[in-house]
């Protein structure tokens, strides 16, 4: 069997080398040197990833937030953008799938509690989108690329889960995520003197502050858990360094002026107040911070909060919605109107929705899932998230390792934040949030596998 696998691998290398040479030669003839260079790098990356999946994961970690974006997208979802990370992710996914197929490793992929929910959700999305294409609601190219993006997120989860065999890998992947986080915080902080809302690095014109806010909140939640637990870091200076960069990250987080991200921070803060042994000190600190916030926070942050509930005059007042006795600003009001419109249209395709991208742009995760995949898709989506959180909770409870406990708890709390973030954003679609999200999920789901292997090894050694 091993000999057959080696022969298959050798054949694949020959085929890839020949195909790569042809593609590169053609690119050099019909295109410029830069495109040819990127083609060569892509082919080289594919070959390297085929032999070293760990390398693929490290490449993904650093490219998630640090790859340039080209193109532009309007506030209503129009336009087109592509990032180097999109290309890298496509190469990684294709190469990993090719590797497990050629080496006949499909059966070696151990099932997780998320296999079936993910499979069901993808099937519902495909069927719903297929009907949408037939009806003319969905542009088949847009639908395909969005479905492929969902597929890529889940492949990241499975790839990371199956690749991890030791605690050292999990720790190294976390430190790589931390280094990326530090770079993002520094780049975002460098935007402060220019004024305006902060965005993630290399987002080009019209960046999305909400994306940066969600990403920062997710990683800050994980960091805080590792900081609060004892024996999670080998050296005290590392813990102090993580604490320092997490505190610094609060400032760019606030200066995104993303109200959805701020609201998402509430369940994260409440979780740590309830879970910490010194909760009274934490609670007092937060209460003092809230009382002093009008005096110590930047004017842009204070003005953003006030503007949310300020009643306008003239034409602008007619664009504001009143919810629960509060008058919302025009931006929040537009979201509310889009939700109402979606609810009115939902009965037309209540079971499977309009298909992915089959309805107009909607910046709200749950409403978007409902209108695009109907009640069936919405139920499956919620079930998938429930299984994710329940599994992480069980891993946190059962593991005895302090690092594992902290990492799983931090991710669980971060997920609470992402669930809240999804009220006013397409959180579970956004590349720069979902790539690290599903990568960390894969790391955590690998914990029981590692501990079971260690237990078996201990029994055999004894």
ABEGO torsion letter per residue (X at the ends): XAAAAAAAAAAAAAAAAAAAAAAAAAAAAABBAAAAAAAAAAAAAAAAAAABAAAAAAAAAAAAAABBBBEBBBAAGBEBBBBAAAAAAAAAAAAAAAAAAAAGAAAABBBBAAAAAAAAAAAAAAAAAAAAAAAGABBAAAAAAAAAAAAAAAAAAAAAAAABABAAAAAAAAAAAAAAAAAAAAAAAAAAAAEEBBBBBGAEBGBBAAAAAAAAAAAAAAAAAAAABBGABABAAAAAAAAAAAAAAAAAAAAAGBAAAAAAAAAAAAAAAAABAAAAAAAAAAAAAAAAAAAABBAAAAAAAAAAABBBBEAAAAABBBBGGBBBBAAAAAAAAAAAAAAAAAAABAAAEAEBGABBBBBBAAAAAAAAAEAAAAAAAAAAAAAAAAAAAAAAAABABAAAAAAAAAAAAAAAAAAAAAAABBAAABAAAAAAAAAAAAAAAAAAAAAAAAAAAAAAAX
